[in-house]
Amino acid sequence: MLAFIEGRVVKINADSIVLDHNGLGFNLFVSKRDLSEISPDEELLVYTYMQIKEDGISLFGFLSEEDLSIFKLLIGVSGVGPKTALSCLGLYNVNEIRYAIISDDSKTLGKVPGLGLKTAKKIILELKDKVGLPDDIETIDDDSNVISNQSRSDAILALNALGYSTSEGMRIISQIKNANELSTEDLIQIALKNLGQNL
């Protein structure tokens, strides 16, 4: 099993790259998000997953181990193939996928081409206990932080009422600097401003 391949990018296709490693050309399927960050002739280290089927062998490449880890979790869910999992990583980053799973946001996951709402709910059911909170969500362990945590929760609920999904709310609130020191009203105001800039 190949853990990673290091080499030079000799070709970029619509959904894959060809990496030259010591004169051998490896065709690696990559997500659209990763594809947008890769340049011709670039030296890359790509983490890999090998799929062996009756009709051949396919290699899937990832620019980070974190992407590979979430990819493996996704394809472990019945009904989610490697191409669909790759589409998921093309549409959302790892933290956005985690947010969606943790917050039961099947609507967000259901937007992935080829996934659908039913499979999205299945992913949430099977992976909710397997994915951790992103690093930018701080642990709540004292009285002062309980208050700030309540402010975050209230802000997310308010964003829900305005039509934003729970995962969108969690993501945008987590990106606010000094969020623990801000009131619910301040969090909502900053979140709406940031969401407006991201539209």
C-alpha positions as CSV (number, residue, x, y, z in Angstrom):
1,M,0.0,0.0,0.0
2,L,1.3,3.5,-0.9
3,A,1.2,5.9,1.9
4,F,2.4,8.9,-0.2
5,I,4.1,9.8,-3.5
6,E,6.6,12.6,-3.9
7,G,7.3,13.9,-7.4
8,R,6.9,16.5,-10.1
9,V,3.5,17.4,-11.6
10,V,3.8,16.7,-15.3
11,K,0.1,17.0,-16.2
12,I,-3.1,18.4,-14.8
13,N,-6.4,17.0,-15.9
14,A,-10.0,17.9,-15.1
15,D,-10.1,15.6,-12.1
16,S,-6.6,14.3,-11.7
17,I,-2.9,14.9,-11.9
18,V,0.1,12.9,-13.2
19,L,3.0,12.9,-10.9
20,D,6.5,11.9,-12.1
21,H,8.3,9.9,-9.4
22,N,11.7,8.6,-10.6
23,G,10.5,8.2,-14.1
24,L,7.2,6.6,-13.2
25,G,4.0,8.5,-14.0
26,F,1.3,8.1,-11.3
27,N,-2.2,9.2,-12.2
28,L,-3.9,10.5,-9.0
29,F,-7.5,11.6,-8.7
30,V,-7.7,14.7,-6.5
31,S,-10.4,17.0,-5.3
32,K,-11.3,20.2,-7.1
33,R,-10.1,22.2,-4.1
34,D,-6.7,20.6,-4.2
35,L,-6.6,20.8,-8.0
36,S,-6.9,24.6,-7.8
37,E,-3.8,24.8,-5.6
38,I,-1.5,22.6,-7.8
39,S,0.7,24.1,-10.6
40,P,2.5,22.4,-13.5
41,D,6.1,21.3,-12.8
42,E,5.5,21.8,-9.0
43,E,7.3,19.3,-6.6
44,L,4.6,17.7,-4.5
45,L,4.2,15.2,-1.7
46,V,0.8,13.7,-2.1
47,Y,-0.8,11.4,0.5
48,T,-2.6,8.5,-1.3
49,Y,-5.4,6.0,-1.1
50,M,-5.4,3.0,-3.4
51,Q,-8.7,1.5,-4.6
52,I,-8.5,-2.0,-6.0
53,K,-11.5,-3.2,-8.1
54,E,-12.1,-5.9,-10.6
55,D,-11.8,-3.5,-13.5
56,G,-8.5,-1.9,-12.3
57,I,-6.6,0.1,-9.7
58,S,-7.3,3.8,-8.9
59,L,-5.1,6.1,-6.9
60,F,-6.6,9.1,-5.0
61,G,-4.3,11.9,-3.8
62,F,-4.5,14.5,-1.0
63,L,-2.4,17.5,-0.1
64,S,-3.0,16.9,3.6
65,E,-3.2,13.9,5.9
66,E,-6.3,15.4,7.4
67,D,-8.1,15.3,4.1
68,L,-7.1,11.7,3.7
69,S,-8.4,10.8,7.1
70,I,-11.8,12.3,6.5
71,F,-11.9,10.7,3.1
72,K,-11.4,7.3,4.7
73,L,-14.1,7.9,7.2
74,L,-16.5,9.0,4.4
75,I,-15.9,5.9,2.2
76,G,-16.4,3.7,5.2
77,V,-20.1,4.7,5.1
78,S,-22.1,2.3,2.9
79,G,-23.2,4.1,-0.3
80,V,-20.3,6.6,-0.3
81,G,-17.7,5.8,-3.0
82,P,-14.3,7.4,-3.4
83,K,-15.4,9.7,-6.2
84,T,-18.3,11.0,-4.0
85,A,-16.1,11.4,-1.0
86,L,-13.6,13.4,-3.2
87,S,-16.5,15.6,-4.4
88,C,-17.3,16.3,-0.8
89,L,-13.7,17.4,-0.2
90,G,-13.9,19.5,-3.4
91,L,-16.9,21.4,-2.1
92,Y,-16.1,21.7,1.6
93,N,-12.9,21.7,3.6
94,V,-12.3,19.2,6.5
95,N,-13.6,21.5,9.2
96,E,-16.8,22.3,7.3
97,I,-17.5,18.6,6.9
98,R,-16.9,18.1,10.6
99,Y,-19.2,21.0,11.5
100,A,-21.9,19.6,9.3
101,I,-21.6,16.1,10.8
102,I,-21.5,17.3,14.4
103,S,-24.4,19.7,14.0
104,D,-26.7,17.2,12.2
105,D,-26.6,19.4,9.1
106,S,-27.7,17.0,6.4
107,K,-28.8,19.8,4.2
108,T,-25.2,21.0,3.8
109,L,-23.8,17.6,3.1
110,G,-26.7,16.8,0.7
111,K,-25.5,19.5,-1.6
112,V,-22.5,17.3,-2.6
113,P,-23.0,16.0,-6.2
114,G,-24.0,12.3,-6.1
115,L,-24.6,12.2,-2.4
116,G,-28.2,13.1,-1.7
117,L,-30.1,13.8,1.6
118,K,-30.6,10.2,2.6
119,T,-26.9,9.3,2.3
120,A,-26.0,12.6,4.1
121,K,-28.2,11.6,7.0
122,K,-26.5,8.2,7.1
123,I,-23.0,9.8,7.1
124,I,-24.1,11.9,10.1
125,L,-25.5,8.9,11.9
126,E,-22.4,6.8,11.4
127,L,-19.7,9.4,11.8
128,K,-20.9,11.7,14.5
129,D,-19.0,9.8,17.2
130,K,-15.9,9.4,15.0
131,V,-15.1,13.0,14.1
132,G,-13.8,15.5,16.7
133,L,-14.4,19.1,17.0
134,P,-12.1,21.3,14.9
135,D,-9.1,22.8,16.7
136,D,-10.5,26.3,16.5
137,I,-13.4,25.3,18.8
138,E,-12.1,25.8,22.4
139,T,-12.9,23.5,25.2
140,I,-15.5,24.9,27.7
141,D,-14.3,24.1,31.2
142,D,-14.9,27.1,33.6
143,D,-17.7,29.4,34.6
144,S,-16.6,32.4,32.5
145,N,-16.4,30.2,29.4
146,V,-19.8,28.7,30.1
147,I,-21.2,32.1,29.6
148,S,-19.3,32.7,26.4
149,N,-20.4,29.2,25.2
150,Q,-24.0,30.2,25.8
151,S,-23.4,33.4,23.8
152,R,-22.0,31.3,20.9
153,S,-25.0,28.9,21.1
154,D,-27.5,31.8,21.1
155,A,-25.7,33.4,18.2
156,I,-25.8,30.2,16.2
157,L,-29.5,29.8,16.9
158,A,-30.1,33.4,15.8
159,L,-28.2,32.7,12.6
160,N,-30.4,29.6,12.1
161,A,-33.5,31.8,12.4
162,L,-32.1,34.0,9.7
163,G,-31.7,31.0,7.3
164,Y,-28.1,30.0,7.8
165,S,-27.4,26.3,8.6
166,T,-26.0,25.2,11.9
167,S,-22.6,24.3,10.4
168,E,-22.4,27.7,8.7
169,G,-23.1,29.3,12.0
170,M,-20.6,27.2,13.9
171,R,-17.9,27.8,11.2
172,I,-18.3,31.6,11.1
173,I,-18.6,32.1,14.9
174,S,-15.4,30.0,15.4
175,Q,-13.5,32.4,13.1
176,I,-14.3,35.5,15.2
177,K,-11.3,36.6,17.2
178,N,-11.8,37.0,21.0
179,A,-15.3,35.4,20.7
180,N,-15.2,34.4,24.4
181,E,-15.2,38.0,25.3
182,L,-18.1,39.1,23.2
183,S,-21.8,39.2,23.8
184,T,-24.4,37.4,21.7
185,E,-25.4,40.6,20.0
186,D,-21.8,41.4,19.1
187,L,-21.2,37.9,17.8
188,I,-24.3,38.0,15.6
189,Q,-23.3,41.4,14.2
190,I,-19.8,40.3,13.3
191,A,-20.9,37.0,12.0
192,L,-23.5,38.6,9.6
193,K,-20.8,41.1,8.4
194,N,-18.4,38.2,7.7
195,L,-21.1,36.1,6.1
196,G,-21.9,39.0,3.8
197,Q,-18.3,39.3,2.7
198,N,-18.3,35.6,1.9
199,L,-21.4,35.7,-0.3
